[in-house]
Amino acid sequence: MTAPQKDDRSAEPTPAKAASVEKPKAGEAKKPKAGEAKKPKSGAAAAPEAKSTSAFLAACRGEKPSHVPVWFMRQAGRSLPEYRKVREGVPMLESCTRPEMVVEITMQPVRRYGVDAAIFYSDIVVPLKAIGVDLDIVPGTGPVVEHPIRSVKDVEKQLRDLEPGDVSYVSEAVRGLVGELGDTPLIGFSGAPFTLASYLIEGGPSRDHRLTKELMYRDPDTWDALLGRLAKIAAAFLRVQVEAGAQAVQLFDSWAGSLSRDDYVRYVKPYAKTVLDAVADLDVPRIHFGVGTGELLGEMADAGADVVGVDWRVDLADGIKRVGAKRAVQGNLDPTALFAPDDIMKAKADAVMKAGRKARGHVFNLGHGVLPATDPDALKRLVDHVHAYEVR
Ligand SMILES: Cc1c2[nH]c(c1CCC(=O)O)Cc1[nH]c(c(CCC(=O)O)c1C)Cc1[nH]c(c(CCC(=O)O)c1C)Cc1[nH]c(c(C)c1CCC(=O)O)C2
């Protein structure tokens, strides 16, 4: 490993010694004993000391975490050989309905990396499949819908409310996971109405979301009916996961970045807000994320999130300003930084963490999901590096 270059690193804070970080491993997390107060470090920031044992939950809530928490979108999945082995011969959507498999796959990255949160292994189309939408996930392509939705009639025919009994395998898997995870929180998730609508209208993944926007502009009745129903389904799916024990939720509006700010505010934000408001009473941190949403960050925050995910195209310091002082941020290392030499990857991670210090709270993550070709050992080195960074 080469030494950090003087010019761009001399002003960087020195990472704390790993030994002083006391990062608990999954399943062996230390809980402070009753009455055991944490000593504030000298020079601690104004943030209150963490009430949460979990660094992840503390950062989400704007409390001071014991270390910078880290997890990765798509941490469970194709970058892991143990994932590919378990999934052999089992179609993606079927794997999501087998609680034992879901528990195993969700645990794999927690065991391997010691990340600060687990993300529930499922997919954004699982609740749609559960209410009878004819769709599948095609390897290398993504979700493909047999009868795309284009009219109010289609909405009424294909989309009904999600009942907890439709996804009993999800509740079962979440309960199993909470037992296995110990003090490592589980993040439940759902696709947001716009992103789900895009798959349902286009019939599959789309680059420009042309049909989706065409319907949005031309047919407000169908748009409102569709997004209104999807908001209810998304909220119900999040609720099922939290009621079974998930301790945070993430609303993925992955494709919202394809919208102008005006269109986002007018056609999409109200429905994202409906979902986030509908789970506010559950009192778990709500993370709101999309790709390429630099221009929308303020609006996505305003939709009601506690934490806003920032993609890597935005300088995190700017992202923090756009999100505002009331909310924490998550992100935002470029997923391809894992393919850089270690010194470059670590310098980029340091820059993210340094910027993150200005936020109300910062959860380290990538700016989008782990790429399938990523070397798991690089992810492990990144997690260790993040955990060794000094919090102030
Ligand atoms: C847009 C979206 C989808 N699914 C999801 C999103 C939102 C997140 C994002 O912005 O990436 C969410 C999702 N999908 C999956 C998870 C599991 C947990 C995790 O993040 O580790 C999560 C959180 C598993 C999955 N979902 C999928 C896989 C790969 C399928 C496989 O392993 O065979 C996994 C592990 C399939 C999927 N499902 C979807 C796509 C685009 C793909 C990839 C298609 C491909 O390249 O094969 C739809």
The ligand as a Gaussian input file, in Angstrom:
#p B3LYP/6-31G(d) Opt

LIG

0 1
 C      -34.785000      -1.298000      -8.986000
 C      -34.742000      -2.413000      -7.976000
 C      -35.027000      -3.781000      -8.214000
 N      -34.860000      -4.454000      -7.025000
 C      -34.475000      -3.579000      -6.046000
 C      -34.423000      -2.296000      -6.625000
 C      -34.109000      -1.052000      -5.864000
 C      -32.660000      -0.950000      -5.611000
 C      -31.851000      -0.435000      -6.747000
 O      -32.039000       0.747000      -7.092000
 O      -31.033000      -1.173000      -7.259000
 C      -34.246000      -3.830000      -4.637000
 C      -33.532000      -5.039000      -4.228000
 N      -33.328000      -6.194000      -4.940000
 C      -32.640000      -7.076000      -4.175000
 C      -32.439000      -6.507000      -2.895000
 C      -31.849000      -7.324000      -1.768000
 C      -31.047000      -6.856000      -0.747000
 C      -29.725000      -6.182000      -1.044000
 O      -29.723000      -4.984000      -1.380000
 O      -28.682000      -6.813000      -0.807000
 C      -32.955000      -5.220000      -2.931000
 C      -32.954000      -4.171000      -1.851000
 C      -32.226000      -8.427000      -4.549000
 C      -31.991000      -8.712000      -5.984000
 N      -32.761000      -8.326000      -7.052000
 C      -32.255000      -8.844000      -8.192000
 C      -31.083000      -9.594000      -7.875000
 C      -30.223000     -10.339000      -8.869000
 C      -30.938000     -11.558000      -9.326000
 C      -30.152000     -12.841000      -9.176000
 O      -29.305000     -12.969000      -8.273000
 O      -30.442000     -13.754000      -9.960000
 C      -30.925000      -9.529000      -6.483000
 C      -29.893000     -10.195000      -5.645000
 C      -32.837000      -8.689000      -9.553000
 C      -33.242000      -7.328000      -9.898000
 N      -34.342000      -6.685000      -9.377000
 C      -34.411000      -5.409000      -9.902000
 C      -33.325000      -5.241000     -10.788000
 C      -33.029000      -3.996000     -11.590000
 C      -32.589000      -6.439000     -10.788000
 C      -31.280000      -6.755000     -11.495000
 C      -31.450000      -7.474000     -12.758000
 C      -30.184000      -8.228000     -13.092000
 O      -29.175000      -7.603000     -13.410000
 O      -30.223000      -9.474000     -13.008000
 C      -35.432000      -4.411000      -9.491000

